[in-house]
Amino acid sequence: MTIKEAILKSLEDINIPTVYSELYDHIISNNYYDFKDAKTPSATVSGSLSNFIRLGDTRVKRLKETGGTFSYYLTKNEASLDIETIVPPSNQVNKKLAKKDTYEERDLHKLLISYLKTTDIYSKTIFHEQSNRTDEHQKWIHPDIVGIKFLKLQTNVSQTFLKAINRVDTFEISSFEVKKEINSDYELKKSFFQAVSNSSWANYGYLVAFEISDNLTEEMERLNQSFGIGIIALKANPYESKILYQPKYKDLDFKTIDKLCKINKEFEKFIEQTEKLMTASDKYIKATEKELDEFCDPYFLTDTEVEKYCIEKHIPSENSN
């Protein structure tokens, strides 16, 4: 057998969600694969399992456990496994311990900010607790992150001409709702409609999650088609993040923008910085762009910074299977 065939056969044999170390033990005990050329054979199993997911091989799916590890199962057996009620035993043993070493939702913001920067989007975290309203329900109009992308034409003449005839078309504003993980149909719907509410004012709305259960694909596609909210799968290496479903364009809702400006000074300043860049004369463009960049959230400059940050914040990577 190849290593992939050995993994598929072992998943078939075990027939419950299984972590990579148990799969490795099963392969060895049944002589399914010879690891003689592998320096770290269990890591070979882990890497091969990650490749099933990373390359979109639909035969295998995974569940996230409470410590950042994953258990794997065959897609064809999903109906008989009753995935939503399965809690791997290691979760119960390590639940209290793992809770100490977990990351916060806002720890993911810098990863998303860095990914957005590669697509020329300036983005800023909006802290709902800084608003001058104490009503808890006000959170449902606050985005987690706002972003703006300016349309860049090839010549200054065409750029100036576009601004003169229709300034709204010179930029696109997006809203981002960020979640650590979405593991069930209920969590998906709750998070999705929070994103719908929080992005009603923007050109584009996104739901961003660090972990999304593989068995929610059909429902994500249905919600995306019905409500036009895009979905981004965020990765520990932010440059590997992917837009799973594209958002639909909407006109800006200036009444809601005005309301957000009134209750949140950071949002108001973001809109102010946007307006300054849009209206700046050519000789001040670079300085105004730098001012906006400095106002927005910081982002990673090197891969080393990313790796160090994820370790410090206990954000699991693909290698922590």
Phi and psi in degrees as GROMACS dihedral restraints (atoms count N, CA, C in turn):
[ dihedral_restraints ]
;  ai    aj    ak    al  type     phi  dphi    fc
    3     4     5     6     1   -79.1    20    10
    4     5     6     7     1   169.6    20    10
    6     7     8     9     1   -63.2    20    10
    7     8     9    10     1   -37.0    20    10
    9    10    11    12     1   -65.1    20    10
   10    11    12    13     1   -43.2    20    10
   12    13    14    15     1   -63.3    20    10
   13    14    15    16     1   -39.0    20    10
   15    16    17    18     1   -64.3    20    10
   16    17    18    19     1   -39.1    20    10
   18    19    20    21     1   -66.7    20    10
   19    20    21    22     1   -46.2    20    10
   21    22    23    24     1   -62.4    20    10
   22    23    24    25     1   -40.9    20    10
   24    25    26    27     1   -65.8    20    10
   25    26    27    28     1   -39.8    20    10
   27    28    29    30     1   -67.4    20    10
   28    29    30    31     1   -40.5    20    10
   30    31    32    33     1   -62.8    20    10
   31    32    33    34     1   -36.4    20    10
   33    34    35    36     1   -66.7    20    10
   34    35    36    37     1   -42.5    20    10
   36    37    38    39     1   -63.9    20    10
   37    38    39    40     1   -49.6    20    10
   39    40    41    42     1   -73.1    20    10
   40    41    42    43     1   -44.4    20    10
   42    43    44    45     1    60.5    20    10
   43    44    45    46     1    29.2    20    10
   45    46    47    48     1  -142.2    20    10
   46    47    48    49     1   157.2    20    10
   48    49    50    51     1   -55.0    20    10
   49    50    51    52     1   127.9    20    10
   51    52    53    54     1  -134.1    20    10
   52    53    54    55     1   137.8    20    10
   54    55    56    57     1   -79.5    20    10
   55    56    57    58     1   161.6    20    10
   57    58    59    60     1   -62.3    20    10
   58    59    60    61     1   -34.9    20    10
   60    61    62    63     1   -65.9    20    10
   61    62    63    64     1   -36.9    20    10
   63    64    65    66     1   -70.4    20    10
   64    65    66    67     1   -35.7    20    10
   66    67    68    69     1   -64.9    20    10
   67    68    69    70     1   -41.8    20    10
   69    70    71    72     1   -59.3    20    10
   70    71    72    73     1   -46.7    20    10
   72    73    74    75     1   -59.4    20    10
   73    74    75    76     1   -40.3    20    10
   75    76    77    78     1   -67.1    20    10
   76    77    78    79     1   -41.0    20    10
   78    79    80    81     1   -62.6    20    10
   79    80    81    82     1   -43.7    20    10
   81    82    83    84     1   -65.0    20    10
   82    83    84    85     1   -46.9    20    10
   84    85    86    87     1   -65.9    20    10
   85    86    87    88     1   -24.6    20    10
   87    88    89    90     1  -104.5    20    10
   88    89    90    91     1     5.1    20    10
   90    91    92    93     1    53.7    20    10
   91    92    93    94     1    41.6    20    10
   93    94    95    96     1   -78.2    20    10
   94    95    96    97     1   -25.2    20    10
   96    97    98    99     1  -151.3    20    10
   97    98    99   100     1   142.6    20    10
   99   100   101   102     1   -97.8    20    10
  100   101   102   103     1   113.8    20    10
  102   103   104   105     1   -92.9    20    10
  103   104   105   106     1    22.6    20    10
  105   106   107   108     1   -58.5    20    10
  106   107   108   109     1   -30.0    20    10
  108   109   110   111     1   -93.2    20    10
  109   110   111   112     1     0.6    20    10
  111   112   113   114     1   -96.2    20    10
  112   113   114   115     1   125.9    20    10
  114   115   116   117     1   -71.3    20    10
  115   116   117   118     1   -36.5    20    10
  117   118   119   120     1  -128.7    20    10
  118   119   120   121     1    83.2    20    10
  120   121   122   123     1   -59.3    20    10
  121   122   123   124     1   -38.1    20    10
  123   124   125   126     1   -65.6    20    10
  124   125   126   127     1   -34.2    20    10
  126   127   128   129     1   -67.3    20    10
  127   128   129   130     1   -29.5    20    10
  129   130   131   132     1   -63.5    20    10
  130   131   132   133     1   -41.3    20    10
  132   133   134   135     1   -64.7    20    10
  133   134   135   136     1   -45.5    20    10
  135   136   137   138     1   -59.0    20    10
  136   137   138   139     1   -46.4    20    10
  138   139   140   141     1   -64.7    20    10
  139   140   141   142     1   -38.6    20    10
  141   142   143   144     1   -66.8    20    10
  142   143   144   145     1   -38.7    20    10
  144   145   146   147     1   -63.2    20    10
  145   146   147   148     1   -42.5    20    10
  147   148   149   150     1   -60.9    20    10
  148   149   150   151     1   -37.0    20    10
  150   151   152   153     1   -66.2    20    10
  151   152   153   154     1   -35.5    20    10
  153   154   155   156     1   -54.2    20    10
  154   155   156   157     1   -46.0    20    10
  156   157   158   159     1   -74.8    20    10
  157   158   159   160     1   -47.6    20    10
  159   160   161   162     1   -62.3    20    10
  160   161   162   163     1   -37.7    20    10
  162   163   164   165     1   -89.2    20    10
  163   164   165   166     1     2.3    20    10
  165   166   167   168     1    74.0    20    10
  166   167   168   169     1    26.6    20    10
  168   169   170   171     1   -71.0    20    10
  169   170   171   172     1   114.6    20    10
  171   172   173   174     1   -76.7    20    10
  172   173   174   175     1    -2.1    20    10
  174   175   176   177     1   -75.8    20    10
  175   176   177   178     1   -23.4    20    10
  177   178   179   180     1  -125.1    20    10
  178   179   180   181     1   139.0    20    10
  180   181   182   183     1  -127.3    20    10
  181   182   183   184     1   169.8    20    10
  183   184   185   186     1  -141.0    20    10
  184   185   186   187     1   158.4    20    10
  186   187   188   189     1  -121.7    20    10
  187   188   189   190     1   142.1    20    10
  189   190   191   192     1   -88.7    20    10
  190   191   192   193     1   131.9    20    10
  192   193   194   195     1   -94.2    20    10
  193   194   195   196     1   169.2    20    10
  195   196   197   198     1   -67.6    20    10
  196   197   198   199     1    17.7    20    10
  198   199   200   201     1  -133.4    20    10
  199   200   201   202     1     8.3    20    10
  201   202   203   204     1    95.0    20    10
  202   203   204   205     1    -6.3    20    10
  204   205   206   207     1   -85.5    20    10
  205   206   207   208     1   172.4    20    10
  207   208   209   210     1  -129.5    20    10
  208   209   210   211     1   149.2    20    10
  210   211   212   213     1  -115.9    20    10
  211   212   213   214     1   148.3    20    10
  213   214   215   216     1  -120.5    20    10
  214   215   216   217     1   152.2    20    10
  216   217   218   219     1  -153.2    20    10
  217   218   219   220     1   165.0    20    10
  219   220   221   222     1   -81.4    20    10
  220   221   222   223     1   133.1    20    10
  222   223   224   225     1   -58.2    20    10
  223   224   225   226     1   -38.7    20    10
  225   226   227   228     1   -65.9    20    10
  226   227   228   229     1   -18.9    20    10
  228   229   230   231     1   -96.6    20    10
  229   230   231   232     1     3.8    20    10
  231   232   233   234     1   -58.2    20    10
  232   233   234   235     1   -43.2    20    10
  234   235   236   237     1   -61.6    20    10
  235   236   237   238     1   -36.0    20    10
  237   238   239   240     1   -83.9    20    10
  238   239   240   241     1   -12.5    20    10
  240   241   242   243     1   -87.3    20    10
  241   242   243   244     1   -17.3    20    10
  243   244   245   246     1    52.7    20    10
  244   245   246   247     1    61.3    20    10
  246   247   248   249     1   -55.0    20    10
  247   248   249   250     1   -40.0    20    10
  249   250   251   252     1   -63.6    20    10
  250   251   252   253     1   -21.7    20    10
  252   253   254   255     1  -102.3    20    10
  253   254   255   256     1    -2.1    20    10
  255   256   257   258     1   -81.3    20    10
  256   257   258   259     1   127.2    20    10
  258   259   260   261     1  -124.6    20    10
  259   260   261   262     1   107.3    20    10
  261   262   263   264     1   -56.6    20    10
  262   263   264   265     1   142.3    20    10
  264   265   266   267     1   -53.1    20    10
  265   266   267   268     1   -36.7    20    10
  267   268   269   270     1   -63.0    20    10
  268   269   270   271     1   -25.0    20    10
  270   271   272   273     1   -62.2    20    10
  271   272   273   274     1   -44.5    20    10
  273   274   275   276     1   -68.5    20    10
  274   275   276   277     1   -35.0    20    10
  276   277   278   279     1   -73.0    20    10
  277   278   279   280     1   -41.7    20    10
  279   280   281   282     1  -102.8    20    10
  280   281   282   283     1     8.0    20    10
  282   283   284   285     1   -58.2    20    10
  283   284   285   286     1   -49.4    20    10
  285   286   287   288     1   -67.6    20    10
  286   287   288   289     1   -40.2    20    10
  288   289   290   291     1   -66.7    20    10
  289   290   291   292     1   -44.5    20    10
  291   292   293   294     1   -66.9    20    10
  292   293   294   295     1   -31.0    20    10
  294   295   296   297     1   -60.8    20    10
  295   296   297   298     1   -31.5    20    10
  297   298   299   300     1   -69.3    20    10
  298   299   300   301     1   -29.1    20    10
  300   301   302   303     1  -109.3    20    10
  301   302   303   304     1    37.5    20    10
  303   304   305   306     1  -106.3    20    10
  304   305   306   307     1   167.7    20    10
  306   307   308   309     1  -103.6    20    10
  307   308   309   310     1   161.1    20    10
  309   310   311   312     1   -92.0    20    10
  310   311   312   313     1   155.8    20    10
  312   313   314   315     1   -56.6    20    10
  313   314   315   316     1   -40.5    20    10
  315   316   317   318     1   -73.0    20    10
  316   317   318   319     1   -14.4    20    10
  318   319   320   321     1   -64.1    20    10
  319   320   321   322     1   -21.8    20    10
  321   322   323   324     1   -78.9    20    10
  322   323   324   325     1   -16.4    20    10
  324   325   326   327     1   -58.8    20    10
  325   326   327   328     1   -42.5    20    10
  327   328   329   330     1   -65.7    20    10
  328   329   330   331     1   -32.4    20    10
  330   331   332   333     1   -64.0    20    10
  331   332   333   334     1   -46.1    20    10
  333   334   335   336     1   -66.3    20    10
  334   335   336   337     1   -42.4    20    10
  336   337   338   339     1   -56.8    20    10
  337   338   339   340     1   -42.5    20    10
  339   340   341   342     1   -66.9    20    10
  340   341   342   343     1   -40.3    20    10
  342   343   344   345     1   -63.4    20    10
  343   344   345   346     1   -45.5    20    10
  345   346   347   348     1   -63.0    20    10
  346   347   348   349     1   -34.6    20    10
  348   349   350   351     1   -61.2    20    10
  349   350   351   352     1   -33.0    20    10
  351   352   353   354     1   -69.8    20    10
  352   353   354   355     1   -15.6    20    10
  354   355   356   357     1  -104.7    20    10
  355   356   357   358     1    17.0    20    10
  357   358   359   360     1    66.7    20    10
  358   359   360   361     1    29.1    20    10
  360   361   362   363     1  -102.9    20    10
  361   362   363   364     1   124.4    20    10
  363   364   365   366     1   -83.0    20    10
  364   365   366   367     1   129.8    20    10
  366   367   368   369     1  -137.6    20    10
  367   368   369   370     1   154.6    20    10
  369   370   371   372     1  -146.1    20    10
  370   371   372   373     1   133.1    20    10
  372   373   374   375     1   -71.8    20    10
  373   374   375   376     1   135.6    20    10
  375   376   377   378     1  -111.5    20    10
  376   377   378   379     1   112.0    20    10
  378   379   380   381     1   -86.0    20    10
  379   380   381   382     1   108.9    20    10
  381   382   383   384     1   -63.8    20    10
  382   383   384   385     1   -27.5    20    10
  384   385   386   387     1   -71.2    20    10
  385   386   387   388     1   -11.6    20    10
  387   388   389   390     1   -89.3    20    10
  388   389   390   391     1    -3.9    20    10
  390   391   392   393     1   -70.5    20    10
  391   392   393   394     1   155.9    20    10
  393   394   395   396     1   -89.1    20    10
  394   395   396   397     1    33.5    20    10
  396   397   398   399     1  -127.9    20    10
  397   398   399   400     1   137.4    20    10
  399   400   401   402     1   -97.4    20    10
  400   401   402   403     1    -7.7    20    10
  402   403   404   405     1   -63.7    20    10
  403   404   405   406     1   121.4    20    10
  405   406   407   408     1   -58.3    20    10
  406   407   408   409     1   -32.3    20    10
  408   409   410   411     1   -69.9    20    10
  409   410   411   412     1   -13.5    20    10
  411   412   413   414     1   -64.1    20    10
  412   413   414   415     1   -20.3    20    10
  414   415   416   417     1   -59.0    20    10
  415   416   417   418     1   -26.7    20    10
  417   418   419   420     1   -77.5    20    10
  418   419   420   421     1    -6.0    20    10
  420   421   422   423     1  -106.2    20    10
  421   422   423   424     1    -6.5    20    10
  423   424   425   426     1   -90.1    20    10
  424   425   426   427     1   127.7    20    10
  426   427   428   429     1   -75.1    20    10
  427   428   429   430     1   156.7    20    10
  429   430   431   432     1   -72.6    20    10
  430   431   432   433     1   -41.7    20    10
  432   433   434   435     1  -139.9    20    10
  433   434   435   436     1   139.8    20    10
  435   436   437   438     1  -113.3    20    10
  436   437   438   439     1   148.5    20    10
  438   439   440   441     1  -141.2    20    10
  439   440   441   442     1   150.9    20    10
  441   442   443   444     1  -134.5    20    10
  442   443   444   445     1   137.9    20    10
  444   445   446   447     1  -124.7    20    10
  445   446   447   448     1   127.6    20    10
  447   448   449   450     1   -95.0    20    10
  448   449   450   451     1   138.3    20    10
  450   451   452   453     1   -74.1    20    10
  451   452   453   454     1   123.3    20    10
  453   454   455   456     1  -110.9    20    10
  454   455   456   457     1   110.7    20    10
  456   457   458   459     1   -88.9    20    10
  457   458   459   460     1   170.7    20    10
  459   460   461   462     1   -76.5    20    10
  460   461   462   463     1   -28.4    20    10
  462   463   464   465     1  -125.0    20    10
  463   464   465   466     1   152.8    20    10
  465   466   467   468     1   -64.1    20    10
  466   467   468   469     1   -33.5    20    10
  468   469   470   471     1   -63.7    20    10
  469   470   471   472     1   -47.7    20    10
  471   472   473   474     1   -67.6    20    10
  472   473   474   475     1   -35.6    20    10
  474   475   476   477     1   -63.8    20    10
  475   476   477   478     1   -45.4    20    10
  477   478   479   480     1   -64.6    20    10
  478   479   480   481     1   -39.6    20    10
  480   481   482   483     1   -63.5    20    10
  481   482   483   484     1   -41.9    20    10
  483   484   485   486     1   -64.1    20    10
  484   485   486   487     1   -43.4    20    10
  486   487   488   489     1   -59.7    20    10
  487   488   489   490     1   -39.4    20    10
  489   490   491   492     1   -67.3    20    10
  490   491   492   493     1   -38.2    20    10
  492   493   494   495     1   -89.1    20    10
  493   494   495   496     1   -28.6    20    10
  495   496   497   498     1  -164.0    20    10
  496   497   498   499     1    94.0    20    10
  498   499   500   501     1   -66.4    20    10
  499   500   501   502     1   -29.0    20    10
  501   502   503   504     1   -60.1    20    10
  502   503   504   505     1   -30.5    20    10
  504   505   506   507     1   -83.2    20    10
  505   506   507   508     1     2.3    20    10
  507   508   509   510     1   -89.7    20    10
  508   509   510   511     1    -4.3    20    10
  510   511   512   513     1  -153.3    20    10
  511   512   513   514     1   163.5    20    10
  513   514   515   516     1  -133.7    20    10
  514   515   516   517     1   130.3    20    10
  516   517   518   519     1  -107.7    20    10
  517   518   519   520     1   133.5    20    10
  519   520   521   522     1  -121.3    20    10
  520   521   522   523     1   154.1    20    10
  522   523   524   525     1  -121.3    20    10
  523   524   525   526     1   139.3    20    10
  525   526   527   528     1  -128.0    20    10
  526   527   528   529     1   126.3    20    10
  528   529   530   531     1  -106.3    20    10
  529   530   531   532     1   120.6    20    10
  531   532   533   534     1  -108.5    20    10
  532   533   534   535     1   132.4    20    10
  534   535   536   537     1  -129.6    20    10
  535   536   537   538     1   148.6    20    10
  537   538   539   540     1   -68.2    20    10
  538   539   540   541     1   -50.9    20    10
  540   541   542   543     1  -154.1    20    10
  541   542   543   544     1   151.8    20    10
  543   544   545   546     1  -131.9    20    10
  544   545   546   547     1   107.5    20    10
  546   547   548   549     1  -112.1    20    10
  547   548   549   550     1   -11.0    20    10
  549   550   551   552     1  -138.2    20    10
  550   551   552   553     1   165.6    20    10
  552   553   554   555     1   -60.9    20    10
  553   554   555   556     1   -38.0    20    10
  555   556   557   558     1   -64.3    20    10
  556   557   558   559     1   -46.9    20    10
  558   559   560   561     1   -61.6    20    10
  559   560   561   562     1   -38.7    20    10
  561   562   563   564     1   -62.6    20    10
  562   563   564   565     1   -49.4    20    10
  564   565   566   567     1   -64.8    20    10
  565   566   567   568     1   -43.0    20    10
  567   568   569   570     1   -61.1    20    10
  568   569   570   571     1   -46.7    20    10
  570   571   572   573     1   -68.1    20    10
  571   572   573   574     1   -39.5    20    10
  573   574   575   576     1   -64.0    20    10
  574   575   576   577     1   -45.4    20    10
  576   577   578   579     1   -76.9    20    10
  577   578   579   580     1   -20.0    20    10
  579   580   581   582     1   -67.5    20    10
  580   581   582   583     1   -40.0    20    10
  582   583   584   585     1   -65.0    20    10
  583   584   585   586     1   -39.2    20    10
  585   586   587   588     1   -58.9    20    10
  586   587   588   589     1   -46.7    20    10
  588   589   590   591     1   -66.0    20    10
  589   590   591   592     1   -45.6    20    10
  591   592   593   594     1   -70.7    20    10
  592   593   594   595     1   -19.3    20    10
  594   595   596   597     1  -110.5    20    10
  595   596   597   598     1    11.9    20    10
  597   598   599   600     1   -59.2    20    10
  598   599   600   601     1   -24.8    20    10
  600   601   602   603     1   -88.1    20    10
  601   602   603   604     1   -16.4    20    10
  603   604   605   606     1   -96.3    20    10
  604   605   606   607     1   164.6    20    10
  606   607   608   609     1   -66.5    20    10
  607   608   609   610     1   -39.8    20    10
  609   610   611   612     1  -134.4    20    10
  610   611   612   613     1   141.9    20    10
  612   613   614   615     1  -120.1    20    10
  613   614   615   616     1   139.5    20    10
  615   616   617   618     1  -130.7    20    10
  616   617   618   619     1   143.6    20    10
  618   619   620   621     1  -104.9    20    10
  619   620   621   622     1   126.1    20    10
  621   622   623   624     1  -118.5    20    10
  622   623   624   625     1   130.5    20    10
  624   625   626   627     1  -137.8    20    10
  625   626   627   628     1   142.0    20    10
  627   628   629   630     1   -76.9    20    10
  628   629   630   631     1   -35.3    20    10
  630   631   632   633     1  -134.1    20    10
  631   632   633   634     1   127.4    20    10
  633   634   635   636     1  -128.0    20    10
  634   635   636   637     1   126.5    20    10
  636   637   638   639     1   -59.8    20    10
  637   638   639   640     1   136.6    20    10
  639   640   641   642     1   -64.4    20    10
  640   641   642   643     1   -21.7    20    10
  642   643   644   645     1   -85.4    20    10
  643   644   645   646     1    11.3    20    10
  645   646   647   648     1  -105.8    20    10
  646   647   648   649     1     8.5    20    10
  648   649   650   651     1   -58.1    20    10
  649   650   651   652     1   -48.8    20    10
  651   652   653   654     1   -62.9    20    10
  652   653   654   655     1   -41.0    20    10
  654   655   656   657     1   -70.3    20    10
  655   656   657   658     1   -36.9    20    10
  657   658   659   660     1   -61.1    20    10
  658   659   660   661     1   -43.5    20    10
  660   661   662   663     1   -63.9    20    10
  661   662   663   664     1   -41.2    20    10
  663   664   665   666     1   -64.6    20    10
  664   665   666   667     1   -45.4    20    10
  666   667   668   669     1   -65.3    20    10
  667   668   669   670     1   -40.1    20    10
  669   670   671   672     1   -61.1    20    10
  670   671   672   673     1   -44.7    20    10
  672   673   674   675     1   -68.2    20    10
  673   674   675   676     1   -33.0    20    10
  675   676   677   678     1   -79.8    20    10
  676   677   678   679     1   -36.4    20    10
  678   679   680   681     1  -120.6    20    10
  679   680   681   682     1    -8.4    20    10
  681   682   683   684     1    76.3    20    10
  682   683   684   685     1    14.4    20    10
  684   685   686   687     1   -85.8    20    10
  685   686   687   688     1   129.1    20    10
  687   688   689   690     1   -77.4    20    10
  688   689   690   691     1   158.3    20    10
  690   691   692   693     1  -128.6    20    10
  691   692   693   694     1   127.7    20    10
  693   694   695   696     1  -115.8    20    10
  694   695   696   697     1   129.7    20    10
  696   697   698   699     1   -92.3    20    10
  697   698   699   700     1   110.0    20    10
  699   700   701   702     1   -86.0    20    10
  700   701   702   703     1   140.1    20    10
  702   703   704   705     1  -117.6    20    10
  703   704   705   706     1   157.0    20    10
  705   706   707   708     1   -61.3    20    10
  706   707   708   709     1   -34.8    20    10
  708   709   710   711     1   -89.8    20    10
  709   710   711   712     1   100.4    20    10
  711   712   713   714     1   -58.6    20    10
  712   713   714   715     1   -24.7    20    10
  714   715   716   717     1   -76.6    20    10
  715   716   717   718     1    -7.7    20    10
  717   718   719   720     1   -97.4    20    10
  718   719   720   721     1     2.0    20    10
  720   721   722   723     1   -63.7    20    10
  721   722   723   724     1   152.3    20    10
  723   724   725   726     1  -136.2    20    10
  724   725   726   727     1   143.3    20    10
  726   727   728   729     1   -84.1    20    10
  727   728   729   730     1   109.3    20    10
  729   730   731   732     1   -75.8    20    10
  730   731   732   733     1   -38.0    20    10
  732   733   734   735     1  -139.0    20    10
  733   734   735   736     1   130.1    20    10
  735   736   737   738     1   -76.4    20    10
  736   737   738   739     1   144.7    20    10
  738   739   740   741     1   -81.6    20    10
  739   740   741   742     1   163.0    20    10
  741   742   743   744     1   -98.5    20    10
  742   743   744   745     1   142.3    20    10
  744   745   746   747     1   -72.2    20    10
  745   746   747   748     1   139.3    20    10
  747   748   749   750     1  -132.0    20    10
  748   749   750   751     1   151.6    20    10
  750   751   752   753     1   -70.2    20    10
  751   752   753   754     1   150.6    20    10
  753   754   755   756     1   -65.9    20    10
  754   755   756   757     1   140.8    20    10
  756   757   758   759     1  -100.6    20    10
  757   758   759   760     1    97.7    20    10
  759   760   761   762     1   -71.8    20    10
  760   761   762   763     1   -24.1    20    10
  762   763   764   765     1   -66.6    20    10
  763   764   765   766     1   -43.1    20    10
  765   766   767   768     1   -70.8    20    10
  766   767   768   769     1   -36.9    20    10
  768   769   770   771     1   -59.2    20    10
  769   770   771   772     1   -43.1    20    10
  771   772   773   774     1   -62.4    20    10
  772   773   774   775     1   -41.2    20    10
  774   775   776   777     1   -63.6    20    10
  775   776   777   778     1   -44.1    20    10
  777   778   779   780     1   -64.4    20    10
  778   779   780   781     1   -37.2    20    10
  780   781   782   783     1   -63.6    20    10
  781   782   783   784     1   -36.8    20    10
  783   784   785   786     1   -68.5    20    10
  784   785   786   787     1   -37.8    20    10
  786   787   788   789     1   -97.5    20    10
  787   788   789   790     1   -12.4    20    10
  789   790   791   792     1  -138.2    20    10
  790   791   792   793     1   112.3    20    10
  792   793   794   795     1   -66.3    20    10
  793   794   795   796     1   -33.3    20    10
  795   796   797   798     1   -66.3    20    10
  796   797   798   799     1   -41.0    20    10
  798   799   800   801     1   -65.0    20    10
  799   800   801   802     1   -42.5    20    10
  801   802   803   804     1   -60.0    20    10
  802   803   804   805     1   -41.5    20    10
  804   805   806   807     1   -68.5    20    10
  805   806   807   808     1   -35.0    20    10
  807   808   809   810     1   -60.9    20    10
  808   809   810   811     1   -45.0    20    10
  810   811   812   813     1   -65.1    20    10
  811   812   813   814     1   -38.7    20    10
  813   814   815   816     1   -62.9    20    10
  814   815   816   817     1   -44.6    20    10
  816   817   818   819     1   -63.9    20    10
  817   818   819   820     1   -36.7    20    10
  819   820   821   822     1   -62.1    20    10
  820   821   822   823     1   -46.5    20    10
  822   823   824   825     1   -63.1    20    10
  823   824   825   826     1   -38.5    20    10
  825   826   827   828     1   -63.0    20    10
  826   827   828   829     1   -39.9    20    10
  828   829   830   831     1   -71.2    20    10
  829   830   831   832     1   -37.2    20    10
  831   832   833   834     1   -63.9    20    10
  832   833   834   835     1   -35.7    20    10
  834   835   836   837     1  -101.4    20    10
  835   836   837   838     1    -0.3    20    10
  837   838   839   840     1   -67.3    20    10
  838   839   840   841     1   141.9    20    10
  840   841   842   843     1   -73.5    20    10
  841   842   843   844     1   164.0    20    10
  843   844   845   846     1   -54.7    20    10
  844   845   846   847     1   -38.8    20    10
  846   847   848   849     1   -72.9    20    10
  847   848   849   850     1   -14.6    20    10
  849   850   851   852     1  -108.6    20    10
  850   851   852   853     1     2.2    20    10
  852   853   854   855     1   -58.8    20    10
  853   854   855   856     1   -50.5    20    10
  855   856   857   858     1   -63.6    20    10
  856   857   858   859     1   -41.2    20    10
  858   859   860   861     1   -67.0    20    10
  859   860   861   862     1   -39.6    20    10
  861   862   863   864     1   -70.2    20    10
  862   863   864   865     1   -36.7    20    10
  864   865   866   867     1   -65.1    20    10
  865   866   867   868     1   -40.4    20    10
  867   868   869   870     1   -63.3    20    10
  868   869   870   871     1   -39.5    20    10
  870   871   872   873     1   -62.9    20    10
  871   872   873   874     1   -41.8    20    10
  873   874   875   876     1   -65.4    20    10
  874   875   876   877     1   -42.5    20    10
  876   877   878   879     1   -62.1    20    10
  877   878   879   880     1   -39.9    20    10
  879   880   881   882     1   -71.5    20    10
  880   881   882   883     1   -30.1    20    10
  882   883   884   885     1   -71.4    20    10
  883   884   885   886     1   -36.2    20    10
  885   886   887   888     1   -71.2    20    10
  886   887   888   889     1   171.0    20    10
  888   889   890   891     1   -64.5    20    10
  889   890   891   892     1   149.8    20    10
  891   892   893   894     1   -70.6    20    10
  892   893   894   895     1   156.7    20    10
  894   895   896   897     1  -136.3    20    10
  895   896   897   898     1   164.8    20    10
  897   898   899   900     1   -75.3    20    10
  898   899   900   901     1   144.0    20    10
  900   901   902   903     1  -104.9    20    10
  901   902   903   904     1   -23.6    20    10
  903   904   905   906     1  -138.0    20    10
  904   905   906   907     1   159.5    20    10
  906   907   908   909     1   -64.2    20    10
  907   908   909   910     1   -33.4    20    10
  909   910   911   912     1   -61.3    20    10
  910   911   912   913     1   -41.2    20    10
  912   913   914   915     1   -60.5    20    10
  913   914   915   916     1   -41.5    20    10
  915   916   917   918     1   -61.2    20    10
  916   917   918   919     1   -49.7    20    10
  918   919   920   921     1   -61.3    20    10
  919   920   921   922     1   -44.5    20    10
  921   922   923   924     1   -62.7    20    10
  922   923   924   925     1   -43.0    20    10
  924   925   926   927     1   -62.6    20    10
  925   926   927   928     1   -45.9    20    10
  927   928   929   930     1   -63.2    20    10
  928   929   930   931     1   -37.3    20    10
  930   931   932   933     1   -66.3    20    10
  931   932   933   934     1   -46.3    20    10
  933   934   935   936     1   -62.4    20    10
  934   935   936   937     1   -37.8    20    10
  936   937   938   939     1   -92.9    20    10
  937   938   939   940     1     0.8    20    10
  939   940   941   942     1    60.7    20    10
  940   941   942   943     1    38.3    20    10
  942   943   944   945     1   -88.8    20    10
  943   944   945   946     1   117.7    20    10
  945   946   947   948     1   -69.9    20    10
  946   947   948   949     1   143.7    20    10
  948   949   950   951     1  -109.1    20    10
  949   950   951   952     1   177.3    20    10
  951   952   953   954     1   -61.7    20    10
  952   953   954   955     1   -22.9    20    10
  954   955   956   957     1   -82.6    20    10
  955   956   957   958     1    -5.2    20    10
  957   958   959   960     1   -97.0    20    10
  958   959   960   961     1    35.2    20    10
